[in-house]
């Protein structure tokens, strides 16, 4: 290998590794500025949350589930405090049709910085 080729390989190898690991391997349902409009579930079981998009009169809702007690507490607090949230679920994508659109199980939850 000549010097130019070695230099090129030295530069390209880290870039290839960065881009290979930077892009997600799977799609997720990721929605922000959602309002919690329904919370249902009992202790120790699956908890169901319905979220409304930031429209004035929403015509559909996103439904996510969780068994994580911290997420349940945080979402119930957001519901009572009228905070908006960003939710990521493990569904391959967010539903595009229907009144209830499934987002799967909640994998990440963020409180939006605006109302």
mmCIF file of the C-alpha atoms, coordinates in Angstrom:
data_MODEL
# 
_entry.id   MODEL 
# 
loop_
_atom_site.group_PDB 
_atom_site.id 
_atom_site.type_symbol 
_atom_site.label_atom_id 
_atom_site.label_alt_id 
_atom_site.label_comp_id 
_atom_site.label_asym_id 
_atom_site.label_entity_id 
_atom_site.label_seq_id 
_atom_site.pdbx_PDB_ins_code 
_atom_site.Cartn_x 
_atom_site.Cartn_y 
_atom_site.Cartn_z 
_atom_site.occupancy 
_atom_site.B_iso_or_equiv 
_atom_site.pdbx_formal_charge 
_atom_site.auth_seq_id 
_atom_site.auth_comp_id 
_atom_site.auth_asym_id 
_atom_site.auth_atom_id 
_atom_site.pdbx_PDB_model_num 
ATOM 1   C CA . UNK A 1 1   ? 0.000   0.000  0.000  1.00 0.00 ? 1   UNK A CA 1 
ATOM 2   C CA . UNK A 1 2   ? 1.345   3.386  -0.883 1.00 0.00 ? 2   UNK A CA 1 
ATOM 3   C CA . UNK A 1 3   ? 1.392   6.413  1.425  1.00 0.00 ? 3   UNK A CA 1 
ATOM 4   C CA . UNK A 1 4   ? -1.654  8.110  -0.115 1.00 0.00 ? 4   UNK A CA 1 
ATOM 5   C CA . UNK A 1 5   ? -3.735  4.964  0.258  1.00 0.00 ? 5   UNK A CA 1 
ATOM 6   C CA . UNK A 1 6   ? -2.707  4.534  3.908  1.00 0.00 ? 6   UNK A CA 1 
ATOM 7   C CA . UNK A 1 7   ? -3.600  8.149  4.635  1.00 0.00 ? 7   UNK A CA 1 
ATOM 8   C CA . UNK A 1 8   ? -6.999  7.710  2.967  1.00 0.00 ? 8   UNK A CA 1 
ATOM 9   C CA . UNK A 1 9   ? -7.724  4.534  4.944  1.00 0.00 ? 9   UNK A CA 1 
ATOM 10  C CA . UNK A 1 10  ? -6.634  6.280  8.163  1.00 0.00 ? 10  UNK A CA 1 
ATOM 11  C CA . UNK A 1 11  ? -9.094  9.115  7.521  1.00 0.00 ? 11  UNK A CA 1 
ATOM 12  C CA . UNK A 1 12  ? -12.026 7.054  6.228  1.00 0.00 ? 12  UNK A CA 1 
ATOM 13  C CA . UNK A 1 13  ? -12.010 4.272  8.835  1.00 0.00 ? 13  UNK A CA 1 
ATOM 14  C CA . UNK A 1 14  ? -13.082 6.456  11.793 1.00 0.00 ? 14  UNK A CA 1 
ATOM 15  C CA . UNK A 1 15  ? -15.698 8.195  9.638  1.00 0.00 ? 15  UNK A CA 1 
ATOM 16  C CA . UNK A 1 16  ? -17.209 4.887  8.561  1.00 0.00 ? 16  UNK A CA 1 
ATOM 17  C CA . UNK A 1 17  ? -17.357 3.721  12.187 1.00 0.00 ? 17  UNK A CA 1 
ATOM 18  C CA . UNK A 1 18  ? -18.961 6.967  13.366 1.00 0.00 ? 18  UNK A CA 1 
ATOM 19  C CA . UNK A 1 19  ? -21.694 6.853  10.728 1.00 0.00 ? 19  UNK A CA 1 
ATOM 20  C CA . UNK A 1 20  ? -22.284 3.136  11.215 1.00 0.00 ? 20  UNK A CA 1 
ATOM 21  C CA . UNK A 1 21  ? -23.057 3.605  14.915 1.00 0.00 ? 21  UNK A CA 1 
ATOM 22  C CA . UNK A 1 22  ? -24.697 7.039  14.713 1.00 0.00 ? 22  UNK A CA 1 
ATOM 23  C CA . UNK A 1 23  ? -27.725 5.965  12.715 1.00 0.00 ? 23  UNK A CA 1 
ATOM 24  C CA . UNK A 1 24  ? -30.362 3.993  14.599 1.00 0.00 ? 24  UNK A CA 1 
ATOM 25  C CA . UNK A 1 25  ? -30.780 0.352  13.677 1.00 0.00 ? 25  UNK A CA 1 
ATOM 26  C CA . UNK A 1 26  ? -34.545 0.455  14.107 1.00 0.00 ? 26  UNK A CA 1 
ATOM 27  C CA . UNK A 1 27  ? -37.377 2.891  13.646 1.00 0.00 ? 27  UNK A CA 1 
ATOM 28  C CA . UNK A 1 28  ? -39.400 4.184  16.568 1.00 0.00 ? 28  UNK A CA 1 
ATOM 29  C CA . UNK A 1 29  ? -42.591 6.098  17.156 1.00 0.00 ? 29  UNK A CA 1 
ATOM 30  C CA . UNK A 1 30  ? -41.398 9.518  18.344 1.00 0.00 ? 30  UNK A CA 1 
ATOM 31  C CA . UNK A 1 31  ? -43.869 12.330 19.033 1.00 0.00 ? 31  UNK A CA 1 
ATOM 32  C CA . UNK A 1 32  ? -43.498 15.610 20.884 1.00 0.00 ? 32  UNK A CA 1 
ATOM 33  C CA . UNK A 1 33  ? -45.758 18.333 22.300 1.00 0.00 ? 33  UNK A CA 1 
ATOM 34  C CA . UNK A 1 34  ? -48.300 15.737 23.396 1.00 0.00 ? 34  UNK A CA 1 
ATOM 35  C CA . UNK A 1 35  ? -50.856 16.246 26.145 1.00 0.00 ? 35  UNK A CA 1 
ATOM 36  C CA . UNK A 1 36  ? -51.755 13.322 28.410 1.00 0.00 ? 36  UNK A CA 1 
ATOM 37  C CA . UNK A 1 37  ? -55.549 12.923 28.149 1.00 0.00 ? 37  UNK A CA 1 
ATOM 38  C CA . UNK A 1 38  ? -56.086 9.462  29.655 1.00 0.00 ? 38  UNK A CA 1 
ATOM 39  C CA . UNK A 1 39  ? -54.302 7.262  32.156 1.00 0.00 ? 39  UNK A CA 1 
ATOM 40  C CA . UNK A 1 40  ? -55.524 3.755  32.934 1.00 0.00 ? 40  UNK A CA 1 
ATOM 41  C CA . UNK A 1 41  ? -54.005 0.870  34.824 1.00 0.00 ? 41  UNK A CA 1 
ATOM 42  C CA . UNK A 1 42  ? -53.524 -0.713 38.203 1.00 0.00 ? 42  UNK A CA 1 
ATOM 43  C CA . UNK A 1 43  ? -50.559 -1.402 40.464 1.00 0.00 ? 43  UNK A CA 1 
ATOM 44  C CA . UNK A 1 44  ? -48.074 -3.877 39.038 1.00 0.00 ? 44  UNK A CA 1 
ATOM 45  C CA . UNK A 1 45  ? -49.745 -4.142 35.638 1.00 0.00 ? 45  UNK A CA 1 
ATOM 46  C CA . UNK A 1 46  ? -49.575 -2.555 32.227 1.00 0.00 ? 46  UNK A CA 1 
ATOM 47  C CA . UNK A 1 47  ? -50.494 1.110  32.286 1.00 0.00 ? 47  UNK A CA 1 
ATOM 48  C CA . UNK A 1 48  ? -52.129 2.678  29.212 1.00 0.00 ? 48  UNK A CA 1 
ATOM 49  C CA . UNK A 1 49  ? -51.727 6.354  28.317 1.00 0.00 ? 49  UNK A CA 1 
ATOM 50  C CA . UNK A 1 50  ? -53.525 8.250  25.579 1.00 0.00 ? 50  UNK A CA 1 
ATOM 51  C CA . UNK A 1 51  ? -51.954 11.442 24.258 1.00 0.00 ? 51  UNK A CA 1 
ATOM 52  C CA . UNK A 1 52  ? -53.489 14.241 22.206 1.00 0.00 ? 52  UNK A CA 1 
ATOM 53  C CA . UNK A 1 53  ? -51.480 16.130 19.613 1.00 0.00 ? 53  UNK A CA 1 
ATOM 54  C CA . UNK A 1 54  ? -51.234 19.914 20.126 1.00 0.00 ? 54  UNK A CA 1 
ATOM 55  C CA . UNK A 1 55  ? -54.241 20.614 17.875 1.00 0.00 ? 55  UNK A CA 1 
ATOM 56  C CA . UNK A 1 56  ? -57.145 22.616 19.273 1.00 0.00 ? 56  UNK A CA 1 
ATOM 57  C CA . UNK A 1 57  ? -59.642 19.834 18.531 1.00 0.00 ? 57  UNK A CA 1 
ATOM 58  C CA . UNK A 1 58  ? -57.689 16.610 17.932 1.00 0.00 ? 58  UNK A CA 1 
ATOM 59  C CA . UNK A 1 59  ? -59.353 13.966 15.781 1.00 0.00 ? 59  UNK A CA 1 
ATOM 60  C CA . UNK A 1 60  ? -57.036 11.152 16.916 1.00 0.00 ? 60  UNK A CA 1 
ATOM 61  C CA . UNK A 1 61  ? -54.939 10.071 19.890 1.00 0.00 ? 61  UNK A CA 1 
ATOM 62  C CA . UNK A 1 62  ? -51.640 8.253  20.320 1.00 0.00 ? 62  UNK A CA 1 
ATOM 63  C CA . UNK A 1 63  ? -51.730 5.266  22.701 1.00 0.00 ? 63  UNK A CA 1 
ATOM 64  C CA . UNK A 1 64  ? -48.614 4.074  24.518 1.00 0.00 ? 64  UNK A CA 1 
ATOM 65  C CA . UNK A 1 65  ? -48.174 1.489  27.283 1.00 0.00 ? 65  UNK A CA 1 
ATOM 66  C CA . UNK A 1 66  ? -45.651 0.996  30.087 1.00 0.00 ? 66  UNK A CA 1 
ATOM 67  C CA . UNK A 1 67  ? -44.977 -0.983 33.254 1.00 0.00 ? 67  UNK A CA 1 
ATOM 68  C CA . UNK A 1 68  ? -42.220 1.395  34.434 1.00 0.00 ? 68  UNK A CA 1 
ATOM 69  C CA . UNK A 1 69  ? -43.324 3.026  37.719 1.00 0.00 ? 69  UNK A CA 1 
ATOM 70  C CA . UNK A 1 70  ? -41.178 6.149  37.183 1.00 0.00 ? 70  UNK A CA 1 
ATOM 71  C CA . UNK A 1 71  ? -42.662 6.764  33.739 1.00 0.00 ? 71  UNK A CA 1 
ATOM 72  C CA . UNK A 1 72  ? -46.171 6.192  35.131 1.00 0.00 ? 72  UNK A CA 1 
ATOM 73  C CA . UNK A 1 73  ? -45.526 8.722  37.935 1.00 0.00 ? 73  UNK A CA 1 
ATOM 74  C CA . UNK A 1 74  ? -43.979 11.276 35.540 1.00 0.00 ? 74  UNK A CA 1 
ATOM 75  C CA . UNK A 1 75  ? -46.849 10.994 33.043 1.00 0.00 ? 75  UNK A CA 1 
ATOM 76  C CA . UNK A 1 76  ? -49.508 11.280 35.732 1.00 0.00 ? 76  UNK A CA 1 
ATOM 77  C CA . UNK A 1 77  ? -47.683 14.384 37.024 1.00 0.00 ? 77  UNK A CA 1 
ATOM 78  C CA . UNK A 1 78  ? -47.618 15.839 33.501 1.00 0.00 ? 78  UNK A CA 1 
ATOM 79  C CA . UNK A 1 79  ? -51.339 15.116 33.181 1.00 0.00 ? 79  UNK A CA 1 
ATOM 80  C CA . UNK A 1 80  ? -52.196 16.906 36.438 1.00 0.00 ? 80  UNK A CA 1 
ATOM 81  C CA . UNK A 1 81  ? -49.749 19.757 35.755 1.00 0.00 ? 81  UNK A CA 1 
ATOM 82  C CA . UNK A 1 82  ? -50.864 20.205 32.122 1.00 0.00 ? 82  UNK A CA 1 
ATOM 83  C CA . UNK A 1 83  ? -47.307 19.772 30.809 1.00 0.00 ? 83  UNK A CA 1 
ATOM 84  C CA . UNK A 1 84  ? -46.609 18.581 27.305 1.00 0.00 ? 84  UNK A CA 1 
ATOM 85  C CA . UNK A 1 85  ? -44.296 15.630 26.792 1.00 0.00 ? 85  UNK A CA 1 
ATOM 86  C CA . UNK A 1 86  ? -42.229 13.935 24.129 1.00 0.00 ? 86  UNK A CA 1 
ATOM 87  C CA . UNK A 1 87  ? -42.713 10.179 24.013 1.00 0.00 ? 87  UNK A CA 1 
ATOM 88  C CA . UNK A 1 88  ? -40.763 7.516  22.155 1.00 0.00 ? 88  UNK A CA 1 
ATOM 89  C CA . UNK A 1 89  ? -42.261 4.075  21.771 1.00 0.00 ? 89  UNK A CA 1 
ATOM 90  C CA . UNK A 1 90  ? -41.001 0.798  20.354 1.00 0.00 ? 90  UNK A CA 1 
ATOM 91  C CA . UNK A 1 91  ? -43.566 0.599  17.551 1.00 0.00 ? 91  UNK A CA 1 
ATOM 92  C CA . UNK A 1 92  ? -41.925 0.461  14.121 1.00 0.00 ? 92  UNK A CA 1 
ATOM 93  C CA . UNK A 1 93  ? -43.692 3.739  13.322 1.00 0.00 ? 93  UNK A CA 1 
ATOM 94  C CA . UNK A 1 94  ? -46.536 5.808  14.681 1.00 0.00 ? 94  UNK A CA 1 
ATOM 95  C CA . UNK A 1 95  ? -49.916 4.896  13.315 1.00 0.00 ? 95  UNK A CA 1 
ATOM 96  C CA . UNK A 1 96  ? -51.027 7.130  10.454 1.00 0.00 ? 96  UNK A CA 1 
ATOM 97  C CA . UNK A 1 97  ? -54.743 6.339  10.396 1.00 0.00 ? 97  UNK A CA 1 
ATOM 98  C CA . UNK A 1 98  ? -57.551 5.730  12.831 1.00 0.00 ? 98  UNK A CA 1 
ATOM 99  C CA . UNK A 1 99  ? -58.820 7.396  15.981 1.00 0.00 ? 99  UNK A CA 1 
ATOM 100 C CA . UNK A 1 100 ? -56.355 5.536  18.257 1.00 0.00 ? 100 UNK A CA 1 
ATOM 101 C CA . UNK A 1 101 ? -52.800 5.272  16.885 1.00 0.00 ? 101 UNK A CA 1 
ATOM 102 C CA . UNK A 1 102 ? -50.502 2.854  18.663 1.00 0.00 ? 102 UNK A CA 1 
ATOM 103 C CA . UNK A 1 103 ? -46.997 3.947  19.648 1.00 0.00 ? 103 UNK A CA 1 
ATOM 104 C CA . UNK A 1 104 ? -46.081 0.711  21.418 1.00 0.00 ? 104 UNK A CA 1 
ATOM 105 C CA . UNK A 1 105 ? -44.286 0.457  24.757 1.00 0.00 ? 105 UNK A CA 1 
ATOM 106 C CA . UNK A 1 106 ? -42.692 3.662  26.035 1.00 0.00 ? 106 UNK A CA 1 
ATOM 107 C CA . UNK A 1 107 ? -38.915 3.545  25.739 1.00 0.00 ? 107 UNK A CA 1 
ATOM 108 C CA . UNK A 1 108 ? -38.105 7.216  26.497 1.00 0.00 ? 108 UNK A CA 1 
ATOM 109 C CA . UNK A 1 109 ? -40.016 10.088 28.017 1.00 0.00 ? 109 UNK A CA 1 
ATOM 110 C CA . UNK A 1 110 ? -39.092 13.772 28.033 1.00 0.00 ? 110 UNK A CA 1 
ATOM 111 C CA . UNK A 1 111 ? -40.976 16.743 29.442 1.00 0.00 ? 111 UNK A CA 1 
ATOM 112 C CA . UNK A 1 112 ? -41.153 19.459 26.799 1.00 0.00 ? 112 UNK A CA 1 
ATOM 113 C CA . UNK A 1 113 ? -39.651 22.792 27.728 1.00 0.00 ? 113 UNK A CA 1 
ATOM 114 C CA . UNK A 1 114 ? -42.703 24.665 26.502 1.00 0.00 ? 114 UNK A CA 1 
ATOM 115 C CA . UNK A 1 115 ? -46.433 24.410 27.205 1.00 0.00 ? 115 UNK A CA 1 
# 
